[in-house]
Each structure stands twice: as structure tokens, then as C-alpha cells.
Amino acid sequence: MSIINDLLGNILRIMYDIVQNYGIAIILFTIFVKLLLLPLTIKQTKSTKAMQDIQPKLQEIQTKYKDKPEKQQQEIMKLYKEADINPMAGCLPLFIQMPILIGLFSVLREPWNYGIFESQAAYQAADTSFLFLSNLTEAGNFATIFTTGISVENLIMAILSGSSAYIMQMTMMSTDPKQQETMKTMTYVMTAMSFVWGYTFPAGLALYWVVSNIFSIAQYYLVVSPLKAKLDVGVEAVPSGKVNKTKK
């Protein structure tokens, strides 16, 4: 993880050197990461749509070979190959984003250890406040609420984090009734987790999470939704009974 942390720290330092504002540097870094993941998001959208298109055929295979698991698996893999689908493609953005989140937790908690600032003294001497946040390394602690009180700054970040996650999840809610109940549960879980993260994570990391959620909402309306509509038109143009191959 140290290699990832050092890389993230160097990228963030370059952005800080350019704008000379730590909060804006974190926002620019977030946009940079999201743009970097955009090709994978497009790939994920195409893969998810292709998986939806082959569901009838997939269910047919599962029913036909329910007593022959090995044959069933062979036929499913054959179907994936014919449709040019990688079933793991939908998880790629998540797999890549998690190490970034974990690395940023360390980088934004102690930015002087990862090259963003020369030393802790240099960090303390710099103006690292942003909007209503007095310090982007501070984090709230639920365990000390009754002794030290609620951190208003972290509480605001928790509300922004939870609400932006909720809106993002609702925006991307599937129209399939079979998936909606599962996705509703996931929405509530993600909202609750994001609220906790927003309060307990360093404020800079909470800022990253909020901006990332907002970017994802905009990305859905500007990129993902139009792409889905385009893919739907492509499916309608395919004669019935044939598998619509979605290029990656």
C-alpha cells in the first residue's frame, strides 16, 4: 500500500502546488480519479446491459441443466463467450476505487508523510481550511461525543456524505422490479455507511467522497444514461433469437 500512498501523495502535491489551496486540490484530485475510471465505468455499463440482455437465455440454461451443474457451467461460459461478456467487468471500478480510498485515508490523515507538505510544521503553517472546514485532517469520533461534544464541521460533512450517497444510489436505481428491493436495501446501507464515514474519516477524505458522489450523479446523466439508451436502441435492432454482442 505504501507505493499507492506515495503515488496518491505525489499527484495531490502536484495539484496543490498548482492551485495553492488544499481543499481545491482534493476536489481536482477527485475529478482526476473519476475521469481516470470513466473508461471502466463505460465498460461496466456495457457489461451490465449485456448481462441483462442474456438473462432469458441464462435462465433457460439454468433450468435445463439444473441437475447437471458441470454442464450448466459450461453452457453459461459458452453463452458469455458468444455474447463477448466478462461477468467480472461490472466490478472493476469498485475493485480499483477501494485501494484508492484506503490509500487516501492515510494520505489525508498525515499529508506531511506523503510528500504533499515537507513536514508537519509546514502543514500547520499552511492555510488548510476550506469553506466551513477549519482543518482537512480532523476527524470526528462517535465515542467521544458525550465527553467532548459533537463536531459541527464533521457532522455537516456526514450529512453531505450520506445525502449525496443516497441521491447517487437512487439515481442509479434499476427499473427492474426484481432488483429494486435489493438495491433499496443497498441504498440504505450505503447511506448509513457514508454518514458514518463522513463523520469519522479525515475531513479531506470525506470531501473526496462527497465530490466523488456528486461526480457520479452528473456522470450518470451525462454519460451512463445516454449510453444505456443507445444500447437499448441497439438491442431493438437485433433480430429476436440472436445474442447481441456488446463490444467492450
Beta strands, then each sheet from edge to edge (+ up, - down):
end
